[in-house]
Amino acid sequence: MGGTARVLILSRSDHAEALAVRRHLPDGRVVFVDDDGLRRGLRLTWDLTDPGDPWLAWGDTRFPVRDVGGVLYRPGMRRAPDGRIVETLLRAPEALGARYAEFARAEAEAPLVGSLLAGPARWFNSPVAEAAADHKMRQLALAHTAGLTVPPTLVSSDAEELAGFWERQDGRVVVKAVAARPALTLGTPLPTRRVRRADLAALRAGVPVATLFQRLVPAALDLRVTMVGGRTFGTAIHSQEGSSPLDWRLDQTVRFTPYELPPEVESGLHTLRERLGLRYGAADLRLTPEGEYVFLEINPQGSFLFVEQLTGAPVSQALARALCGGD
């Protein structure tokens, strides 16, 4: 692909991470397909006049699908009228009204995504791979087969089963969302929290719903491991120094420092990433006081800009290089 292939960015025009990557890409070879382009009247065309050589057009830029070397897939997040946070790859023109907006959006995304998936482009990441990789149960099972340590976990709608798990773990249990990104359905993040005995009574009295219980992993450090192809950027999060030692996302005033993983842990993470079909992934682990590395989850759309800003790790540069066919 080299320096002649085009790179498509599918995101919001103001997406900070997409823009950070864009700054490292060669001028004249980038097509930024932002989610509001259709609303501004930009043209979207898929042309299969020659069945062996499909073309795409976005605005005034027309190019063969075979010419796209890399795709950065970073859907925008917007607040829906009902309060939910929704991913937006393309938004239909407002004049269509609420009744036809979703249909028009799907009709526009189908030729864009479908034609690119059929072409030679390297995706970071393919939405098909991300949809499959987002399942925590699959992640934990594959992480174990990749040689990573995973915590005992139970998902059940049976309150008695959950209570039994809690007892067997001596009450050292946390509860998490089963779905990968609860903000997309709840409209707000759902933090990890400790399960107390009183919570078990509430479970028994409540409506049965699928609930994830996991053994609490004590932490000397939380670790965010950002992977771009074969490259690794480890970050130590000194979560135990702050006000939210159980979920570092709630207190980001703590120290973030570069961190080098043991080779066997790094290798296991990349094995997992590859088995999930991902080229990019942001994994969360905990380093216990005894020195054990415990895998928690991997986010195909995990944020990387805070890692770059707080530790100096050149993640956006690495993504740009990978999109252009580099290592």
Contacts in CASP RR format, 6 or more apart in sequence:
PFRMAT RR
TARGET T0000
AUTHOR 0000-0000-0000
METHOD contacts of the structure
MODEL  1
MGGTARVLILSRSDHAEALAVRRHLPDGRVVFVDDDGLRRGLRLTWDLTD
PGDPWLAWGDTRFPVRDVGGVLYRPGMRRAPDGRIVETLLRAPEALGARY
AEFARAEAEAPLVGSLLAGPARWFNSPVAEAAADHKMRQLALAHTAGLTV
PPTLVSSDAEELAGFWERQDGRVVVKAVAARPALTLGTPLPTRRVRRADL
AALRAGVPVATLFQRLVPAALDLRVTMVGGRTFGTAIHSQEGSSPLDWRL
DQTVRFTPYELPPEVESGLHTLRERLGLRYGAADLRLTPEGEYVFLEINP
QGSFLFVEQLTGAPVSQALARALCGGD
1 69 0 8 1.000
1 70 0 8 1.000
1 120 0 8 1.000
1 122 0 8 1.000
1 324 0 8 1.000
1 325 0 8 1.000
2 324 0 8 1.000
2 325 0 8 1.000
2 326 0 8 1.000
3 26 0 8 1.000
3 29 0 8 1.000
3 324 0 8 1.000
4 29 0 8 1.000
5 29 0 8 1.000
5 67 0 8 1.000
5 68 0 8 1.000
5 69 0 8 1.000
5 70 0 8 1.000
5 324 0 8 1.000
5 325 0 8 1.000
6 29 0 8 1.000
6 30 0 8 1.000
6 31 0 8 1.000
6 63 0 8 1.000
6 67 0 8 1.000
6 68 0 8 1.000
6 69 0 8 1.000
6 70 0 8 1.000
7 25 0 8 1.000
7 29 0 8 1.000
7 30 0 8 1.000
7 31 0 8 1.000
7 68 0 8 1.000
7 69 0 8 1.000
7 70 0 8 1.000
7 71 0 8 1.000
7 72 0 8 1.000
7 320 0 8 1.000
7 323 0 8 1.000
7 324 0 8 1.000
8 30 0 8 1.000
8 31 0 8 1.000
8 32 0 8 1.000
8 33 0 8 1.000
8 68 0 8 1.000
8 70 0 8 1.000
8 71 0 8 1.000
8 72 0 8 1.000
8 116 0 8 1.000
8 121 0 8 1.000
9 18 0 8 1.000
9 21 0 8 1.000
9 22 0 8 1.000
9 30 0 8 1.000
9 31 0 8 1.000
9 32 0 8 1.000
9 33 0 8 1.000
9 71 0 8 1.000
9 72 0 8 1.000
9 74 0 8 1.000
10 33 0 8 1.000
10 71 0 8 1.000
10 72 0 8 1.000
10 73 0 8 1.000
10 74 0 8 1.000
10 75 0 8 1.000
10 89 0 8 1.000
10 112 0 8 1.000
11 18 0 8 1.000
11 32 0 8 1.000
11 33 0 8 1.000
11 34 0 8 1.000
11 35 0 8 1.000
11 72 0 8 1.000
11 73 0 8 1.000
11 74 0 8 1.000
11 75 0 8 1.000
11 76 0 8 1.000
12 18 0 8 1.000
12 34 0 8 1.000
12 35 0 8 1.000
12 36 0 8 1.000
12 74 0 8 1.000
12 76 0 8 1.000
12 77 0 8 1.000
12 88 0 8 1.000
13 32 0 8 1.000
13 34 0 8 1.000
13 35 0 8 1.000
13 36 0 8 1.000
15 74 0 8 1.000
15 76 0 8 1.000
16 305 0 8 1.000
17 74 0 8 1.000
17 303 0 8 1.000
17 304 0 8 1.000
17 305 0 8 1.000
17 316 0 8 1.000
18 32 0 8 1.000
18 72 0 8 1.000
18 74 0 8 1.000
20 305 0 8 1.000
20 308 0 8 1.000
20 316 0 8 1.000
21 72 0 8 1.000
21 316 0 8 1.000
21 319 0 8 1.000
21 320 0 8 1.000
21 323 0 8 1.000
22 30 0 8 1.000
22 32 0 8 1.000
22 320 0 8 1.000
23 316 0 8 1.000
23 320 0 8 1.000
24 316 0 8 1.000
24 317 0 8 1.000
24 319 0 8 1.000
24 320 0 8 1.000
24 321 0 8 1.000
25 320 0 8 1.000
25 323 0 8 1.000
25 324 0 8 1.000
26 324 0 8 1.000
31 58 0 8 1.000
31 61 0 8 1.000
31 63 0 8 1.000
33 58 0 8 1.000
33 90 0 8 1.000
33 112 0 8 1.000
35 75 0 8 1.000
35 76 0 8 1.000
35 78 0 8 1.000
35 88 0 8 1.000
35 89 0 8 1.000
35 90 0 8 1.000
35 91 0 8 1.000
36 91 0 8 1.000
37 90 0 8 1.000
37 91 0 8 1.000
38 44 0 8 1.000
38 90 0 8 1.000
38 91 0 8 1.000
38 92 0 8 1.000
38 93 0 8 1.000
38 108 0 8 1.000
39 91 0 8 1.000
39 92 0 8 1.000
39 93 0 8 1.000
39 94 0 8 1.000
41 93 0 8 1.000
42 58 0 8 1.000
42 59 0 8 1.000
43 57 0 8 1.000
43 58 0 8 1.000
43 59 0 8 1.000
43 60 0 8 1.000
44 57 0 8 1.000
44 58 0 8 1.000
44 59 0 8 1.000
44 90 0 8 1.000
44 108 0 8 1.000
44 111 0 8 1.000
44 112 0 8 1.000
45 55 0 8 1.000
45 56 0 8 1.000
45 57 0 8 1.000
45 62 0 8 1.000
46 54 0 8 1.000
46 55 0 8 1.000
46 56 0 8 1.000
46 111 0 8 1.000
46 112 0 8 1.000
46 115 0 8 1.000
47 54 0 8 1.000
47 55 0 8 1.000
47 56 0 8 1.000
47 57 0 8 1.000
48 54 0 8 1.000
53 64 0 8 1.000
53 66 0 8 1.000
54 64 0 8 1.000
54 65 0 8 1.000
54 115 0 8 1.000
54 118 0 8 1.000
55 62 0 8 1.000
55 63 0 8 1.000
55 64 0 8 1.000
55 65 0 8 1.000
56 62 0 8 1.000
56 63 0 8 1.000
56 64 0 8 1.000
56 65 0 8 1.000
56 68 0 8 1.000
56 111 0 8 1.000
56 112 0 8 1.000
56 115 0 8 1.000
56 116 0 8 1.000
57 63 0 8 1.000
65 115 0 8 1.000
65 116 0 8 1.000
65 118 0 8 1.000
65 119 0 8 1.000
66 119 0 8 1.000
66 120 0 8 1.000
68 116 0 8 1.000
68 119 0 8 1.000
68 120 0 8 1.000
68 121 0 8 1.000
69 120 0 8 1.000
69 121 0 8 1.000
69 122 0 8 1.000
69 323 0 8 1.000
69 324 0 8 1.000
69 325 0 8 1.000
70 121 0 8 1.000
70 122 0 8 1.000
70 123 0 8 1.000
70 124 0 8 1.000
70 323 0 8 1.000
70 324 0 8 1.000
70 325 0 8 1.000
71 116 0 8 1.000
71 121 0 8 1.000
71 122 0 8 1.000
71 123 0 8 1.000
71 124 0 8 1.000
71 323 0 8 1.000
72 124 0 8 1.000
72 319 0 8 1.000
72 323 0 8 1.000
73 123 0 8 1.000
73 124 0 8 1.000
73 125 0 8 1.000
73 126 0 8 1.000
73 127 0 8 1.000
73 130 0 8 1.000
74 301 0 8 1.000
75 87 0 8 1.000
75 88 0 8 1.000
75 89 0 8 1.000
75 301 0 8 1.000
76 87 0 8 1.000
76 88 0 8 1.000
76 89 0 8 1.000
77 85 0 8 1.000
77 86 0 8 1.000
77 87 0 8 1.000
77 88 0 8 1.000
78 85 0 8 1.000
78 86 0 8 1.000
78 88 0 8 1.000
78 91 0 8 1.000
79 85 0 8 1.000
79 86 0 8 1.000
79 187 0 8 1.000
80 86 0 8 1.000
83 187 0 8 1.000
84 184 0 8 1.000
84 185 0 8 1.000
84 186 0 8 1.000
84 187 0 8 1.000
85 183 0 8 1.000
85 184 0 8 1.000
85 187 0 8 1.000
86 184 0 8 1.000
87 184 0 8 1.000
89 105 0 8 1.000
89 109 0 8 1.000
89 112 0 8 1.000
89 113 0 8 1.000
90 105 0 8 1.000
90 108 0 8 1.000
90 109 0 8 1.000
90 112 0 8 1.000
91 101 0 8 1.000
91 105 0 8 1.000
92 100 0 8 1.000
92 101 0 8 1.000
92 102 0 8 1.000
92 104 0 8 1.000
92 105 0 8 1.000
92 108 0 8 1.000
93 104 0 8 1.000
94 101 0 8 1.000
96 104 0 8 1.000
113 127 0 8 1.000
116 123 0 8 1.000
117 123 0 8 1.000
117 126 0 8 1.000
117 128 0 8 1.000
122 279 0 8 1.000
122 322 0 8 1.000
122 323 0 8 1.000
122 325 0 8 1.000
123 129 0 8 1.000
123 279 0 8 1.000
124 228 0 8 1.000
124 279 0 8 1.000
124 280 0 8 1.000
124 319 0 8 1.000
124 322 0 8 1.000
124 323 0 8 1.000
125 133 0 8 1.000
125 277 0 8 1.000
125 278 0 8 1.000
125 279 0 8 1.000
125 280 0 8 1.000
125 281 0 8 1.000
125 300 0 8 1.000
125 301 0 8 1.000
126 277 0 8 1.000
129 276 0 8 1.000
129 277 0 8 1.000
129 278 0 8 1.000
129 300 0 8 1.000
130 278 0 8 1.000
130 300 0 8 1.000
130 301 0 8 1.000
132 138 0 8 1.000
132 276 0 8 1.000
132 277 0 8 1.000
133 139 0 8 1.000
133 276 0 8 1.000
133 277 0 8 1.000
133 278 0 8 1.000
133 298 0 8 1.000
133 300 0 8 1.000
134 180 0 8 1.000
134 181 0 8 1.000
134 300 0 8 1.000
135 180 0 8 1.000
136 178 0 8 1.000
136 179 0 8 1.000
136 180 0 8 1.000
136 212 0 8 1.000
136 297 0 8 1.000
137 155 0 8 1.000
138 276 0 8 1.000
139 272 0 8 1.000
139 276 0 8 1.000
139 297 0 8 1.000
139 298 0 8 1.000
140 150 0 8 1.000
140 153 0 8 1.000
140 295 0 8 1.000
140 297 0 8 1.000
142 272 0 8 1.000
142 275 0 8 1.000
142 276 0 8 1.000
143 150 0 8 1.000
143 272 0 8 1.000
143 295 0 8 1.000
143 298 0 8 1.000
144 150 0 8 1.000
145 275 0 8 1.000
146 268 0 8 1.000
146 269 0 8 1.000
146 271 0 8 1.000
146 272 0 8 1.000
146 275 0 8 1.000
147 264 0 8 1.000
147 268 0 8 1.000
147 271 0 8 1.000
148 265 0 8 1.000
148 268 0 8 1.000
148 269 0 8 1.000
148 272 0 8 1.000
148 293 0 8 1.000
148 295 0 8 1.000
149 292 0 8 1.000
149 293 0 8 1.000
149 294 0 8 1.000
149 295 0 8 1.000
150 294 0 8 1.000
150 295 0 8 1.000
151 214 0 8 1.000
151 215 0 8 1.000
151 217 0 8 1.000
151 294 0 8 1.000
151 296 0 8 1.000
152 165 0 8 1.000
152 169 0 8 1.000
152 214 0 8 1.000
152 215 0 8 1.000
153 212 0 8 1.000
153 213 0 8 1.000
153 214 0 8 1.000
153 215 0 8 1.000
154 161 0 8 1.000
154 162 0 8 1.000
154 165 0 8 1.000
154 212 0 8 1.000
154 213 0 8 1.000
154 214 0 8 1.000
155 178 0 8 1.000
155 210 0 8 1.000
155 211 0 8 1.000
155 212 0 8 1.000
155 213 0 8 1.000
156 162 0 8 1.000
156 165 0 8 1.000
156 210 0 8 1.000
156 211 0 8 1.000
156 213 0 8 1.000
157 208 0 8 1.000
157 209 0 8 1.000
157 210 0 8 1.000
157 211 0 8 1.000
158 208 0 8 1.000
159 200 0 8 1.000
159 203 0 8 1.000
159 204 0 8 1.000
159 206 0 8 1.000
159 208 0 8 1.000
160 204 0 8 1.000
162 200 0 8 1.000
162 203 0 8 1.000
162 211 0 8 1.000
162 213 0 8 1.000
163 200 0 8 1.000
163 203 0 8 1.000
163 204 0 8 1.000
165 173 0 8 1.000
165 213 0 8 1.000
166 173 0 8 1.000
166 195 0 8 1.000
166 197 0 8 1.000
166 200 0 8 1.000
166 213 0 8 1.000
169 215 0 8 1.000
169 216 0 8 1.000
171 195 0 8 1.000
171 197 0 8 1.000
172 215 0 8 1.000
172 216 0 8 1.000
173 194 0 8 1.000
173 195 0 8 1.000
173 213 0 8 1.000
173 214 0 8 1.000
173 215 0 8 1.000
173 216 0 8 1.000
174 192 0 8 1.000
174 193 0 8 1.000
174 194 0 8 1.000
174 195 0 8 1.000
174 213 0 8 1.000
174 214 0 8 1.000
174 215 0 8 1.000
174 216 0 8 1.000
174 246 0 8 1.000
175 192 0 8 1.000
175 193 0 8 1.000
175 195 0 8 1.000
175 199 0 8 1.000
175 211 0 8 1.000
175 212 0 8 1.000
175 213 0 8 1.000
175 214 0 8 1.000
176 190 0 8 1.000
176 192 0 8 1.000
176 212 0 8 1.000
176 214 0 8 1.000
177 190 0 8 1.000
177 212 0 8 1.000
178 210 0 8 1.000
178 211 0 8 1.000
178 212 0 8 1.000
179 185 0 8 1.000
180 297 0 8 1.000
180 299 0 8 1.000
181 301 0 8 1.000
182 188 0 8 1.000
182 189 0 8 1.000
182 190 0 8 1.000
183 189 0 8 1.000
183 190 0 8 1.000
189 249 0 8 1.000
191 244 0 8 1.000
191 246 0 8 1.000
191 247 0 8 1.000
191 249 0 8 1.000
191 250 0 8 1.000
192 246 0 8 1.000
192 247 0 8 1.000
193 246 0 8 1.000
193 247 0 8 1.000
194 216 0 8 1.000
194 246 0 8 1.000
195 213 0 8 1.000
203 211 0 8 1.000
217 286 0 8 1.000
217 288 0 8 1.000
217 294 0 8 1.000
217 296 0 8 1.000
218 286 0 8 1.000
218 288 0 8 1.000
218 289 0 8 1.000
219 239 0 8 1.000
219 240 0 8 1.000
219 245 0 8 1.000
219 286 0 8 1.000
219 287 0 8 1.000
219 288 0 8 1.000
219 289 0 8 1.000
220 240 0 8 1.000
220 287 0 8 1.000
220 288 0 8 1.000
220 289 0 8 1.000
220 291 0 8 1.000
221 236 0 8 1.000
221 237 0 8 1.000
221 238 0 8 1.000
221 239 0 8 1.000
221 240 0 8 1.000
221 259 0 8 1.000
221 286 0 8 1.000
221 287 0 8 1.000
222 236 0 8 1.000
222 237 0 8 1.000
222 239 0 8 1.000
222 248 0 8 1.000
222 284 0 8 1.000
222 285 0 8 1.000
222 286 0 8 1.000
222 287 0 8 1.000
223 234 0 8 1.000
223 235 0 8 1.000
223 236 0 8 1.000
223 237 0 8 1.000
223 259 0 8 1.000
223 261 0 8 1.000
223 284 0 8 1.000
223 285 0 8 1.000
223 286 0 8 1.000
223 287 0 8 1.000
223 293 0 8 1.000
224 234 0 8 1.000
224 235 0 8 1.000
224 237 0 8 1.000
224 282 0 8 1.000
224 283 0 8 1.000
224 284 0 8 1.000
224 307 0 8 1.000
225 232 0 8 1.000
225 233 0 8 1.000
225 234 0 8 1.000
225 235 0 8 1.000
225 261 0 8 1.000
225 266 0 8 1.000
225 269 0 8 1.000
225 282 0 8 1.000
225 283 0 8 1.000
225 284 0 8 1.000
225 285 0 8 1.000
226 232 0 8 1.000
226 233 0 8 1.000
226 234 0 8 1.000
226 235 0 8 1.000
226 281 0 8 1.000
226 282 0 8 1.000
226 283 0 8 1.000
226 302 0 8 1.000
226 304 0 8 1.000
226 307 0 8 1.000
226 313 0 8 1.000
226 315 0 8 1.000
227 233 0 8 1.000
227 269 0 8 1.000
227 270 0 8 1.000
227 273 0 8 1.000
227 278 0 8 1.000
227 280 0 8 1.000
227 281 0 8 1.000
227 282 0 8 1.000
227 283 0 8 1.000
228 279 0 8 1.000
228 280 0 8 1.000
228 281 0 8 1.000
228 315 0 8 1.000
228 318 0 8 1.000
228 319 0 8 1.000
228 322 0 8 1.000
229 270 0 8 1.000
229 273 0 8 1.000
229 279 0 8 1.000
229 280 0 8 1.000
229 322 0 8 1.000
229 327 0 8 1.000
230 270 0 8 1.000
230 327 0 8 1.000
231 318 0 8 1.000
231 322 0 8 1.000
231 327 0 8 1.000
232 261 0 8 1.000
232 266 0 8 1.000
232 269 0 8 1.000
232 270 0 8 1.000
233 258 0 8 1.000
233 304 0 8 1.000
233 307 0 8 1.000
233 311 0 8 1.000
233 313 0 8 1.000
233 315 0 8 1.000
233 318 0 8 1.000
234 258 0 8 1.000
234 259 0 8 1.000
234 260 0 8 1.000
234 261 0 8 1.000
234 307 0 8 1.000
234 311 0 8 1.000
234 313 0 8 1.000
235 256 0 8 1.000
235 257 0 8 1.000
235 258 0 8 1.000
235 259 0 8 1.000
235 307 0 8 1.000
235 310 0 8 1.000
235 311 0 8 1.000
235 313 0 8 1.000
236 255 0 8 1.000
236 256 0 8 1.000
236 257 0 8 1.000
236 258 0 8 1.000
236 259 0 8 1.000
236 287 0 8 1.000
237 248 0 8 1.000
237 254 0 8 1.000
237 255 0 8 1.000
237 256 0 8 1.000
238 254 0 8 1.000
238 255 0 8 1.000
238 256 0 8 1.000
238 257 0 8 1.000
239 245 0 8 1.000
239 248 0 8 1.000
239 251 0 8 1.000
239 254 0 8 1.000
241 254 0 8 1.000
241 255 0 8 1.000
242 251 0 8 1.000
242 253 0 8 1.000
242 254 0 8 1.000
243 250 0 8 1.000
243 251 0 8 1.000
244 250 0 8 1.000
244 251 0 8 1.000
248 254 0 8 1.000
252 306 0 8 1.000
256 306 0 8 1.000
256 307 0 8 1.000
256 310 0 8 1.000
256 311 0 8 1.000
257 311 0 8 1.000
258 311 0 8 1.000
258 312 0 8 1.000
258 313 0 8 1.000
261 269 0 8 1.000
261 293 0 8 1.000
262 293 0 8 1.000
265 285 0 8 1.000
265 293 0 8 1.000
269 283 0 8 1.000
269 295 0 8 1.000
269 298 0 8 1.000
272 283 0 8 1.000
272 295 0 8 1.000
272 298 0 8 1.000
273 279 0 8 1.000
273 281 0 8 1.000
273 283 0 8 1.000
273 298 0 8 1.000
276 298 0 8 1.000
276 300 0 8 1.000
278 298 0 8 1.000
278 300 0 8 1.000
279 322 0 8 1.000
280 300 0 8 1.000
280 319 0 8 1.000
281 298 0 8 1.000
281 299 0 8 1.000
281 300 0 8 1.000
281 302 0 8 1.000
282 298 0 8 1.000
282 299 0 8 1.000
282 302 0 8 1.000
282 303 0 8 1.000
282 304 0 8 1.000
283 295 0 8 1.000
283 296 0 8 1.000
283 297 0 8 1.000
283 298 0 8 1.000
283 299 0 8 1.000
284 296 0 8 1.000
284 297 0 8 1.000
284 298 0 8 1.000
284 299 0 8 1.000
285 293 0 8 1.000
285 294 0 8 1.000
285 295 0 8 1.000
285 296 0 8 1.000
286 293 0 8 1.000
286 294 0 8 1.000
286 296 0 8 1.000
287 293 0 8 1.000
287 294 0 8 1.000
288 294 0 8 1.000
304 315 0 8 1.000
304 316 0 8 1.000
304 319 0 8 1.000
305 315 0 8 1.000
305 316 0 8 1.000
307 313 0 8 1.000
307 315 0 8 1.000
308 314 0 8 1.000
308 315 0 8 1.000
308 316 0 8 1.000
321 327 0 8 1.000
END
